[in-house]
Amino acid sequence: MMVIFIPKPGIDLYRTFLQSETSRLILRFYAPHRRAGGGVEVPVATLGSGLSLTSELRWYIRRYTTDLLFQTRDGLLISHKLAREIYDRILPYPGEDWCHRYTCTVVSDDAINTLSVLCLEEEVDKKEIVSGEHRSDA
């Protein structure tokens, strides 16, 4: 499972996490990776541990991100709200046939990635277009 942090335009979230002592302490047991568009992906063992991590990074998420996604072991992307509902056992685990989706488009210097995100019905109209920069320096 992977937690994917999609930054606001112009934010290099990987660098932001590294520059902050608080976020470095929170992420010290994880192996965050830079993602195209300035985003960050963090491997986690379970949905619960991913939700716990996002809870600890809540301030950074509100300030620096436009979207927060969870990538399941079978490659599906789910929204943070849907992940919370699944964890609270309100909804079953979604499959390819899940009917509620929105599109998140991440624009970097060298690519445009369009992500299909499984979500709750209330999130269906959400359409994210994020313009970021891909930097290989850290």
N, C-alpha and C positions, 0 to 999 in steps of 0.2 A: 504494500500500500504506500501511496505517496501523497503528501500534502503539497499543493502547488499554490504559491502566493503570486498573484498577478499584480504588479505595481501600477501606481498612477503614472501617467505620462511624464517622462523626464526623470523618474526616480530609478536609481540603481539600487534595488532593494538588497541585493547581495552585499554590496559595499556598506549600505546602511546598517545591516545586521552585524557586520564585522566591526564597524566603528563604535558601536554601542556596547559598553561593558555589560549592561543588563541583558541584552539579547545574546551576546556571546556566552554568558553564563547559562541562559536558558537552553541554548543550542549545543552546549558542550558535549552532550551525549549522543548527538545526532550528526549526520554527515550531509549538511546542506550543499546543494549544487546550484551553480548559476544556470539560468534558463534563458533562452533567446528572448529579447525584449526587456531585459533587466530583472526578470522574475527569479524566483527561487523555488526549488523543489527539495523536499526533505523526506527521505524514506522513514517510515514508521512501521511498527510491527502490526498494529491493529487499528481499527477505527477509533476505539476508545483512546489509545495513546495519541493519535492524531488530533482528536478533539481536545485532549488535555493540553497538548502543545499549543494549539491555537488559542486556548483560553489564557495561557501564560503570555502569549504574544499579542493579546487583544489590543493594547495601546498602539503597537506598530501596525497592526492590521487596519485599525480605524484611520490612522494618520497617513499611511503610505501605500495602501493597496486599493484596487478597484474590485477585485474578486478573489475569492478563496475557494479552491477546488480540492477534491479528493479523487485520486486515481486509484481505482480498485485493482486487485491482482489480475482481473481479466481485462484490464485496459479501459474500462468505462470511467468517464468523468462524472462526478456528482457534486452538486452544490453543497455549501456548508449547511444550509437549512435542511436539505434532504438528509445529509449525513447525521445531523442531530436527531431528526425524526426516526431514522433507522436505529440509531444507538439507543434511543429511549423506547424502542420496541413498539412504536406507534405505527410504523409502516414496514412492510416486508422489504427485503433486499431487492433492488431493481435489477432487471435484465435488459437485454437489447430491445425488448418489446415495450419498455416503459414509455408511456405516451406523452409525458411532459418534458420539454426540452427548451433550452435557449442557446443562442450562439454567442461565443466569446471570440473576438478576433484580435489577435496580438500582432501588431506591426512592428518589426524591428528593421534595422538597417539593411539586412540581407534577406528577409523573408516575411511572408504574411502567413500566419497560422490561424486557421479557423477551427475552433474547438466546439464540439457539440456536447452540451452539459445537461445531464439528467437533473431534473429539479422538481420542486413542488409546483402545484397548479398555479399558485399565486406569483411564481417567478417566471412564468412562461413568456410574458411580454418583455422581459429584461433582455436587452441586447447590448453587449459590451464591445466597444472598440477601443483597444488600448494601443497607444503608440509609445513605444519604448525604444531604448538603444541597447544594442548588443555590444558589450565590452568584454574583452577577454582578460583585462588587467584586474587584479584584486589586491 
